[in-house]
Amino acid sequence: MRLLNKGLLISLALSTALSASPERFDFSNIRQQAMGGTKVTTAKSSSHFYQNPALLAKKNKFKIEMLKLGAGLNQSALDDLQKFNEVAEGENTQDQIDALKNLVPLKTNFTFNLLPALALTLKDINNTNIGLTTYGRGNINADLKRKTSPTLYVQGQTNIVSHLAIATQFDVANSPLYVGISPKYTYRTIFYDKQTGNETFVMTQSDLLKLANDLADFEPDVYNLSGFGLDVGALYSYTTSEGEGLAGITVQNLFSNLSGTQVVSSNTVTETKDVSVNDSLIVTLGNTMIYDLPVFKKFEFSVDYNLVAPTTSFLKRVHIGFEKKLTPILSLRGGLNQGFIVGGFGVNLFVVKFDYAYFAEEMSNSIGKNTIKSHNIQFGLLF
């Protein structure tokens, strides 16, 4: 058991660095991951208004939701778990070095989230709905390179975000139009190299061996940013001969500014730098149709397109998903995210809920160049 625990510790060091990659510009909850990353019109719970604040006006009820814990690990890290253990259980230093070299090259990714940690939605107050939520999420990317002397390069960040949302409803052409606005506060912790200021934390072969032998802890250098942002969204319900539809738009980071300080110590000189960043503007169009067909019966089909996003790739902007409720307890999901096939399921036991998603995303600007394929789970209690 001790060896297994060491192996898991090394795997976390190699795969739980939170991604600071500019090509990961958005995130989805686990249901949305299984549905191709669609999010504008696919949120089911009113507490998920962090994806589209207009949802608050559509879900007019009092609700408290808390502690939905999720985690994900990429496929290559799972495949190499035994190799992680071999590093920890090497009989001598040379055996451990050889085991490390056997892992090169390795790209790993780990995610962790609380979506939400706590959420509260209130009923209609003077034709206005109000919601509060706080959630946490993190994603670590790590590359193990250099066969001759294995070196780990880690990028990562954690985010704790609090949203206040206000939403209301209008009637347009005898159909409801829901509009919402959501100011947010973000506290972000970012891995970096204290000697250079680069947002990549480096662990040498010696550092990795110390970690494997319990001679050191995994303690990357970090700095913090905090600040405010603003999201807005709209949803429009409509009916066709084919079924009921919901069209929408979200504008994330209409305003955004995070600031903080970063300490850089090079040789004998220590400098404190002011850091200020703006999260990228993301404008997404979405549509969901609930079809009721003779064979398939009722199922949900959704399409999203990132109209404005920090990527030049067309495929990275496209998200397609579906959900079919097989029984009152079991839902099946699938779709395409950035051209990759994804899928999963949800089990709703009314008090306890479990979700699984197989998800794939591209971390570079070219599809297929740096693809992360991961297995994700979420467990939560329903109130």
N, C-alpha and C positions, 0 to 999 in steps of 0.2 A: 504493500500500500504506500510506503514511503517513497519508493521508486516511481510509482504511478503519479503521486502528488508532485514530485519533482518534474516529471515529464510534462504534466499539465502546466506547471509554473513556467517552464521553458516555452511551451507552446503559446501561453498567453503573452510572454515577452516577445515572441516572434509573430504574434498575430492579433494583438489587441491594441495596437496604436491607432488613435483616432484620426481619420483621414482629413488632411488639409488640402487635398487635391482640388485644384480649381475646376476640374471636370466633373466633380460630384457637386452639383449645384442645387439639388433638391432632395427631399426625403419623403417617404411614405410610411404609413403604419402597416402592420403585417397583413391585414386584409387587402389593402391596396397594392402591396407588393405582389401578392398572389394573383391580383387582377391587372398585372402589367404596369403598375405604377400610376394607374388612373386615380384621381383624387378630387377633382373639382365638384363632381356630382355623385360620388360613390360613398361618402361618409354616411354611416348608418346611425350613429349615436350623436345626440346634440352636444355631447362633451367634446366631439372632434372638430369643433369650430375653428381650431387652430389651422385647419386645412382650408376652410372657407367660412368666414364669419357669418355669411348669409344663412347658413344652416340653422342658426339660432332661431330665426323667425319662422322657419319651416317646422321645427320641432318645438312646439309650444307646450313645454311642461317643466315642472320642477324635477331636477335630477342631481344626485351626488354620485360621483364615480371616482375610484381611487385604486392605486397600486396594480396597474397592469404591467407586469414585468416581462420584458422580452430580451432575447439574445440571439445572435447569429454568428456562425463560423463558416469560413469558406471551405470548399470541397478539398482543396489541396492540403490544408492543415489537418483535416480529418483523415485523409489518406496517409499522412506522414506522422500520425500520432505515435506509432511504435518507434519511429526514428527519434522522436523527441525523448522517449523513454531511454533509448540507447545512449543518448548523451549523458543522462543522469546516472545510469547504472554502469558506466565504464569503469573497469577495474583500476585504471591508472590514467594519468593525464593524456598520454598518447592515444589511448582508446577513445577518450572523450573528444580529442581533437579530430580523430578520424571520423567519429560519428557526426561531428559538426560539418566536416567537409562533405560528408555523404548527403547532407541536407541541401547543399548549394547546387543550383539556384533555387530559391524558394520565395514565393510571393504569398503573403497571408493577410487575412482581414478578419477582424472581430467587431461585432456591434453589440451595444448594450443600450436599452432604453426603458424608460418609464413613461408610457403614453396612455393615460396621464399618470402623474404622481397624485394629483388631486384636481377634480373639476367640479364646478357648481354651475348649474343653469337655473334661471328663475322663470316663472310663468310671465305671461303677458302683463306688463305694467304700463297702462296708458298707451297701448298699441306698440310697446317697445319691449324687446326681450334682452336680458342682460346675462352675460356669462363670465366666469373667471376660471382660469385653468393654469396649472404649472406642470411642465413635463421636463424630463431630462433625456438626452440622447448622446451617444458617442460612437465613434467609429475609428478604429486604428488600422492603418496599413503599414506593413513592414516588408522589406526586401532583404533577404540574406544573400550576400554577394561575395565574390573573391574566393575562389576555391583554395588558393594557396594559404590564405589567412582569413577565414570567415569573418565578415563584418556585417552587422545588422544596421540597416537604415530605417528609422521609424518616423512616420509622420502621424500626427493625431491631434484631436481636440474633443473636448466635452462641452456641451451646451446645456445650460439650465435656463428655460424660457418661461416667462409668465405673460399670459394674455388677458386683457380685458376686452370683451366684445359687446357691441350694441347692434341690434338688428331690428328691422321693421318690415312690414308688408304693405305693398300697393296692389291695386287691381289694374291690370293692363289688358284690354281686349277680353274682358270677362275671365281672365286667368291671373293667378297670383304671381307677383314679382317680389322676390325676397332680396333685401339689400342689407349688407352688414359692414361694419368697420371695426378694426381690432388693433389698438395700440399694444405694443409688446415691449418687454424689458428682457434683455439677453445678458447672461453672464457666461463668458467663454474662457476656457482654459486650453492653452495651446502648447504642445511640445516644441522645444527648440534646443539648439546648441548654444550654450551660454558663452562659449569662446568666440563664436563667429556671428551669432544672431540669426543664423539660418533656421528655418522651421523644419529641420530634420535632426532628430536625436540619433547619435551614432554610438553603437556598442561594439567594441573590438572583440577579438577572439578571447583575450584575457578577461574582459568584462563578462562574457557569456559563460566562461568556465567558472568564474566566481559565483555567478548566479546558480549554476547547476550544482555547485557544491555547498550551497547555503553560506557562502562567505560574503555575500552582498545581496542587497535588495534591489528590485527594479524601481529606481527612483529617477525618472527622466527630469531634466530641467524644464520648467514650465513658466509661462507668464500669462497674465489675465487681461481680458478686455471686457468692458461692459458698456451698455448704452441702450438706446431706444430705437424702435422701428414702427412701421405702420403697414398693415395689410388691409385690403378691401376685397369684397366679393359680392356676386349677385347670382341668383338662381331664378329660373323661370319655368313654371310647370305648364305643360301643354298636353293635348290629347290628339292622337291620330287614329286612323282606321286600324293601324297595326298594334297600337298599345299606348300606354302612358309614357310621357317623356319628361325629362328634366334637363334643361340646358343651363350653362353657367359660365362664369368667368371669375378668375382670381387674379389679383395683383398683389404679389408679395414684395415686400421691401419697397413700397412706394416712397417711403422715407426710411433711411437706415444710417446710423452712425454709432460705431463702437470705438472706444478709446481706452488706453491704458499705458503702462510703461514696461519696458523690457531692459533688463540689466545685462550688459555685455562685458565680460572680463577677459581681456587678452593680455597675456604676460602679466605685467604689474599695473596695467591700466584698467580701471573699472569705469564704465560709462553707463548712464541711465538715459535711454532713448524714449521719447514720446512716440506712441504708435496710434494711428487712427485709420480705421477701415470702414468701408460701406459694403454691406452685403448686396449681392447682385440683384437687380430688378428682374423678376420673373413674372411674366404674364401668360396665363394658361387658359385656353378655351376647352370646355368639356361638354359632353352630352351622354346621357344615359337613357336607354329605352327599356321598358319592361314589356317583353313580348309574351304573348300567350298563344302558343302554336299547338296544333293537334297532337303531334308526337312528343315534343319536348315539354309541353305544358308551359308554365310560367318560368321565365328566366330573365336575368338582367344582363344587358350588353352595354359597355361603356367605351368611349373613345376620348382621349385627351390629346391636345397638341400645344406644346410650349411655343407660343407666338413670339415671346421675347425671352431669351435665355443666353447665358454666357457660353455658348458653344456654336461652332460652325457646322456641326453635323446635323443633317436633316433627320436621320434615323434616331438620334438621341432625343429628339423632340416628340417622338410619336409613342403613344401608350394605348394599348387596346386590352380590354379585359371582359370577363363574364363571370357570373355567379349563378349557380343552380342549386336551389334548396331541395335536397333529395328527401329529407325527412324533417320534422320539426326540430330535430337535434343536429343533423349533419348538413353542411353546405359544402359544395365542391366549387373550386375557383380555378381559373386559368387565364392566360393571355400572352401578349407580346410586350416586352419592355425593351425599347431601343433595338428591336429586331430579334431579341432573344426570347425563347419560349420559357415561360414561368408558370407556376401553379401552386396549388395548396388546398387546404380545407380548414373548416372551422367546426368545432364541436361545442354546442351550447347546451349545458346542463341546467340553465336557468339561474343557478347560483354561481356555478363555476364555469369558466369558459377557457377553451384551449384552441389555439390557432397554430397552423404550420404553413410556411411558405418557402418554396424553392425560388430563389431570385437570382437574376443575372444582370449585371450592369457593366458598362464600359468606363474605365477610369482615365482613358486618354481621349483625344479628339478623333481618333480613327478606330472604327468598330473592328474588334478582333485583336487589337494590339495589346491591350492590357485589361482583359476581361476578368471580373470577379464573379464567381458563382458560389452562392452561399445557401446554407440551410438555416432557417430562422424559426423560432418558436416564441409563443407568448402565452402567458398564464395570467388569469385575472379573476377577480370576484365581482359579481354583478350586484348592484344595489338598486 
